[in-house]
Each structure stands twice: as structure tokens, then as C-alpha cells.
């Protein structure tokens, strides 16, 4: 079966859509976290101990980084592992499948997410690789044994013949 692989730019747009969704969720979590951490600190405490604000900001920032990383991992692992596509990939008509064409599970989706980190480390070269690879595989695809397929490709469908007596097709028989 000839597969039509998802191209670099459509994958880039899909990833950008997903990152916008995650950024909105992250900003909401940041404001909730800032308010929650700031409830126990009064302006009088900050006036007496100027370093308290810096310490509070450092804690909020560290927790924010950890929470958004876990959210990123959960988002991509869940959507790829259960549906084969994130909301961004769904909008762009792309799906992640195994090399064999079968759906991927949560374990493979997690491995693919770990591959995202490896793809990003050398100046995003692992992501850019999808633009030059024959099968449009980025490094995280190669690590996990996956490919991204294009769902918008035209598929040839055999149209049933018309019934000679009624001159209608047998689509609903």
C-alpha cells in the first residue's frame, strides 16, 4: 500500500496549533498558581523581607516549568496514544501510525514524546529532518518507529454498478 506521508509544513502548523493550546492552558495554570502561592504573603512581609518576593517568584517559576512539561507530555502521549492525532493534527488531516500502518499505543506515544526532546536539542534539527527525509520522518518518528500520514489524500473508491432494472445504484441494499 502506498502511503502518503504528512509534509513538513503541515506538521509544523499542526504542532504550532497544539503548542498554542498548551500555552493557553499553561497561562491559566500560571495565574492560578501565582494567586495560590501569593495568598500567604502580605505586602508587609515583602517590605520586611525583600528577598521573599524573589524566593516566591523562583518557586512559582520552577513549579510552572515542571507542571507545563508534565502537561506537554500528557497531552501528546494521550492524544497520539489513544487517537493517533492531536487536535492540531486533526485540523491538518494528519495521523501518527506505526511503520506498519497500525495505530500506536500509549507506550509508543510516550517514546515519541521523549524523542521530541532529542529532536529539539541540536537546534531543532530533529524536527527539520522531516523536511528532507524520504518518508517525512523526524528523529522522534525514527526513534519510535512511527510515520505521520496524510488523511486528505484522495483514495480511489470503486463505485458499484447501477442495477439494470431500476437504473439505481446498490448503495443502500
C-alpha positions as CSV (number, residue, x, y, z in Angstrom):
1,X,0.0,0.0,0.0
2,X,1.4,3.4,-1.0
3,X,1.2,5.7,2.0
4,X,1.1,9.4,1.6
5,X,3.2,11.0,4.3
6,X,2.4,14.3,6.1
7,X,4.7,17.0,4.8
8,X,6.9,19.3,6.9
9,X,4.8,22.5,6.7
10,X,1.5,20.8,7.6
11,X,3.2,19.1,10.5
12,X,4.7,22.4,11.6
13,X,1.3,24.1,11.5
14,X,-0.3,21.2,13.5
15,X,2.5,21.4,16.1
16,X,2.0,25.2,16.3
17,X,-1.7,24.8,16.9
18,X,-1.0,22.2,19.7
19,X,1.6,24.5,21.3
20,X,-1.0,27.4,21.2
21,X,-3.5,25.2,23.1
22,X,-0.8,24.2,25.6
23,X,0.3,27.8,26.0
24,X,-3.2,28.9,26.9
25,X,-3.6,26.1,29.4
26,X,-0.1,27.0,30.8
27,X,-1.0,30.7,31.2
28,X,-4.2,29.7,33.1
29,X,-2.3,27.4,35.4
30,X,0.4,30.1,35.9
31,X,-2.2,32.7,37.1
32,X,-3.9,30.1,39.3
33,X,-0.5,29.1,40.8
34,X,0.6,32.7,41.3
35,X,-2.6,33.5,43.2
36,X,-2.3,30.3,45.2
37,X,1.3,31.0,46.2
38,X,0.7,34.7,46.8
39,X,-2.2,34.2,49.2
40,X,0.1,33.5,52.2
41,X,2.3,36.5,51.6
42,X,1.2,40.0,52.6
43,X,2.8,43.3,51.4
44,X,4.0,43.9,54.9
45,X,6.0,40.6,54.8
46,X,7.6,41.7,51.5
47,X,8.5,45.1,52.9
48,X,10.3,43.5,55.8
49,X,11.9,40.8,53.7
50,X,12.6,42.0,50.1
51,X,14.1,38.6,49.2
52,X,10.8,36.9,49.9
53,X,9.3,38.1,46.6
54,X,12.3,36.7,44.7
55,X,12.1,33.4,46.5
56,X,8.3,33.2,45.8
57,X,8.9,34.0,42.1
58,X,11.6,31.4,41.8
59,X,9.3,28.7,43.4
60,X,6.4,29.7,41.1
61,X,8.7,29.6,38.0
62,X,10.2,26.2,38.9
63,X,6.8,24.7,39.6
64,X,5.4,26.2,36.4
65,X,8.2,24.7,34.3
66,X,7.6,21.2,35.9
67,X,3.8,21.4,35.5
68,X,3.9,22.6,31.9
69,X,6.4,19.9,31.0
70,X,4.2,17.2,32.5
71,X,1.1,18.8,30.8
72,X,3.0,18.7,27.4
73,X,4.0,15.1,28.0
74,X,0.4,14.1,29.0
75,X,-1.1,16.0,26.1
76,X,1.0,14.5,23.3
77,X,1.1,11.0,24.8
78,X,-2.6,10.8,25.4
79,X,-3.7,12.1,22.0
80,X,-1.2,10.2,20.0
81,X,-1.6,7.0,22.0
82,X,-5.4,6.9,22.0
83,X,-6.5,8.7,18.8
84,X,-3.3,8.8,16.7
85,X,-3.7,12.6,16.3
86,X,-3.7,15.7,18.4
87,X,-6.3,18.5,17.8
88,X,-3.7,20.2,15.6
89,X,-3.0,17.1,13.6
90,X,-6.8,16.5,13.3
91,X,-7.3,20.0,11.9
92,X,-4.4,19.5,9.4
93,X,-5.6,16.0,8.4
94,X,-2.6,14.1,9.8
95,X,-2.4,10.9,11.9
96,X,0.5,9.2,13.6
97,X,0.8,5.4,12.9
98,X,3.4,2.7,13.2
99,X,5.6,1.9,10.3
100,X,3.3,-1.0,9.5
101,X,0.2,1.3,9.4
102,X,-1.2,0.1,12.7
103,X,-2.2,2.5,15.4
104,X,0.3,3.3,18.2
105,X,-0.3,2.8,21.9
106,X,0.5,4.9,24.9
107,X,3.9,3.4,25.3
108,X,5.0,4.2,21.7
109,X,3.4,7.7,22.1
110,X,5.5,8.3,25.2
111,X,8.6,7.1,23.5
112,X,7.8,9.5,20.6
113,X,7.4,12.4,23.1
114,X,10.8,11.6,24.6
115,X,12.1,11.7,21.0
116,X,10.7,15.3,20.8
117,X,13.3,16.3,23.4
118,X,16.1,14.6,21.4
119,X,14.8,16.2,18.2
120,X,14.8,19.7,19.8
121,X,18.3,19.5,21.4
122,X,20.6,20.1,18.4
123,X,18.9,23.4,17.3
124,X,15.7,21.7,16.3
125,X,17.5,19.6,13.6
126,X,15.4,16.5,14.5
127,X,12.2,18.3,13.5
128,X,13.8,19.9,10.4
129,X,14.9,16.4,9.3
130,X,11.2,15.7,8.4
131,X,11.6,18.2,5.6
132,X,14.3,16.2,3.8
133,X,13.5,12.6,4.7
134,X,12.0,10.4,2.0
135,X,9.3,9.2,4.4
136,X,8.9,12.6,6.1
137,X,10.1,11.1,9.4
138,X,11.6,13.4,12.1
139,X,14.0,11.9,14.5
140,X,11.3,11.3,17.1
141,X,9.4,9.3,14.4
142,X,12.5,7.2,13.7
143,X,13.1,6.6,17.4
144,X,9.5,5.4,18.0
145,X,9.1,3.6,14.7
146,X,6.2,5.8,13.5
147,X,5.2,7.8,10.5
148,X,2.8,10.7,10.0
149,X,0.3,10.0,7.3
150,X,-1.8,12.5,5.3
151,X,-5.5,11.7,5.6
152,X,-6.6,14.2,3.0
153,X,-5.1,12.2,0.1
154,X,-7.7,11.2,-2.5
155,X,-8.5,7.5,-2.2
156,X,-9.9,5.7,-5.2
157,X,-13.2,4.1,-4.4
158,X,-14.9,1.5,-6.6
159,X,-18.4,2.7,-7.4
160,X,-21.0,-0.1,-7.5
161,X,-22.7,-0.7,-10.9
162,X,-26.2,0.5,-11.5
163,X,-29.0,-2.0,-11.3
164,X,-30.2,-2.7,-14.8
165,X,-33.9,-2.9,-13.8
166,X,-34.2,0.2,-11.7
167,X,-31.3,2.2,-13.1
168,X,-30.2,3.0,-9.5
169,X,-27.0,2.1,-7.7
170,X,-27.0,-0.6,-5.0
171,X,-25.5,1.7,-2.3
172,X,-28.2,1.0,0.4
173,X,-29.2,-2.5,-0.5
